[in-house]
Amino acid sequence: MTACAATNCTVRVQKGHLMCRGHWFEVPPKLRVAILNSYRGHETRNYRECVRKAVEHIESIEGVFQDVFPSGRDARFPAGHPKGREAGQSPSQSPAFIALPYLGRAS
């Protein structure tokens, strides 16, 4: 078993599979065909390029913001959420990022 190629996905997939089912079907059909054809044809350079495009496409859909949280914390979940915490941080520890409440417009 190996990990799904999508960024921040922890789903384990069978050997020979690139992504979990959910992420695979988010990839456009033409790109899926290109990945399969380049994999079967042993076209390594083209395969890597297609995989990179697929991962970037999924990131654009899911809104992965690695620039905002360089620690690798998943930006889709609020601080303190079990899936959003930093690697190695237990839920009982304070979150690395705390969102301040909106206080309204300054007068």
KANOR-V785323 format. One record per backbone hydrogen bond with DSSP energy under -0.5 kcal/mol. CO is the residue of the C=O (numbers start at 0). NH is the residue of the N-H. Records with the same first field share a line. If there is no record, write none. Layout:
CO: NH / NH
This chain:
1: 12
5: 8
7: 9
10: 3
12: 1
13: 16
17: 4
19: 23
20: 24
22: 25 / 26
23: 26
27: 31
28: 32
29: 33
30: 34
31: 35
32: 36
33: 37
34: 38
35: 39
36: 40
37: 42
38: 41
41: 43
42: 46
43: 47
44: 48
45: 49
46: 50
47: 51
48: 52
49: 53
50: 54
51: 55
52: 56
53: 57
54: 58
55: 59
56: 60
57: 61
58: 62 / 63
62: 64
63: 65
64: 68
68: 71
73: 76
77: 80
80: 83 / 84
85: 88
87: 89
89: 92
96: 98
